[in-house]
Amino acid sequence: QVQLAESGGGSVQAGASLRLSCEVSGGTLKTFGMAWFRQAPGKARDWIATVTWGRSTTNVADSVKGRFTISGDNAKNAVYLQMDSLKPDDTAVYYCAARIVPGGFDFWRSGMYDRWGQGTQVTVSS
C-alpha cells in the first residue's frame, strides 16, 4: 500500500534543531507537491510549508519563516523540513502531505492534499 512515511521527530531543548523527512513508500505515487502541517494538542492543523515540483517553488508560513526550511527531491518523492531555533510553541505532531492532482492549488489549505502520513511527534522543552 502506498503511503507517506515521516521520520526525524523527537524531544529536544529549546534552541535545538531537527530535520524531518518524508518519503513515499510501498509503491509509486505521482505527486505535484508535498507539504508539512502540524497540529498541537487541542488546536487545528496548521500549514507549515509546501514545495511544488512544476515550478520548483517553496512557500513557508510566516509563523516559522526564518527558522524552518523546506526542501524536496522530486525524483525520490521526498520532502524535508529543517527546523532550527526550535521553541516550545513548536511542539506538535508534524504531518507530511502530498498532492496528486496537477495544476495550481491553494497550498496552505489541508483539503488540497490527497495523501497524508501518520505524523511524527516533535516536543520542545524550555
N, C-alpha and C positions, 0 to 999 in steps of 0.2 A: 504494500500500500504506500503510495507516495505521500510523504509528509515533510514538514519542516522541522528541523531539529536544532534547538538552541543549545548553546553551551557557553561557559565562561562566567556565569554568575557566582556570587559568593558573599561573604561577610568581610567588610573592610572598615578601617577607620576613616573618619573624615579627612579629606585631602588626598586620599589614595586614588589609584586608577584601576580600572578594569576594562577588559576588552571582551565584548560579547561577539559570538559567531552564530551564524545560522546558515544551514545548508539544506538543500533538498535531498532527501534520501528515499530509498525504496523504489526508485524508478525515475523516469524523466518527466519534467514539467516545464513547459514553455512559459516563462514569466516575462512580463513587460515592466515590472517594477517591484521593488521589495522595500519593506519599511520596518521600523521599530515603533512599538507603542509600549506604554507602561500603565500599570494600574496599582495604585496604593490601596490599602485596606479601606473600605467604605467610600471609595471615590470612583469616579468614572474612568474609563480607559482613555488615556491621553496620547495623542500623536507626538512622536519624538522626532523622527527623521525619515526621509524617503530617498531612495536612489531609483532613477528611471533609466532604462537602458537605451531607449531610442535616441535621445539627445545627450545621454551620459550626464544627466543633471542630478544634483543633490539639493535637498532642502532640509533645513533643520529648524525646529521650533525655537522661538525667541527665548523661551524659558531655559534652554540649555545651550544656546549658541555661544560659542567661545570655549565651552568645556567639553562638549560632545562632538564627535566627528563620525560621519557615516561614510563607509566605502563599500564597494561591491565588486564582484567578479562575475560578469555575465556568463562567461563560459562555464563556470562552476555552479551557476545559480546559487551564489553565496552572497551574504551581506554581513557586514561587520559594524560594530558600534564601539568606538574608542571613547571611554568615559574618563575624563580627568577631573581633578579637583572635586571629587565627589563630596556631596553634602548629605546630612541625614534626611533631608527632604527628597533625595533621590531614591530612597528606599521604596521598592515596589517590585512587582512581578513584571518582567520585561518580556514582551511578546514580539515575535517575528511574524511578518505577514507578507503575502505575495499576491500580486495582481496578474491574472492570466488572460485578461481581456485587453486587446490592443487599443491604442488611441489615448488621447488626453483624458485626464481624470482629476478629481479633487483629491489630491494625495493625502490631505490631512484628515480625511473622513474614513473612519474604520469600515464603513459599509462598502467602500470601493475595493476592498481586498477580498480575495476568494479563498485563500488558504491561510491557515494560522498554525503556529507552533503551540506547544503546550505551555511555554513560558519558562523563564528561569528567574529565580529569586535573587535580588540584589538588596543587601542590607548594609546600610552605612551607619556606623555608630559615632557618637560625638566624643 
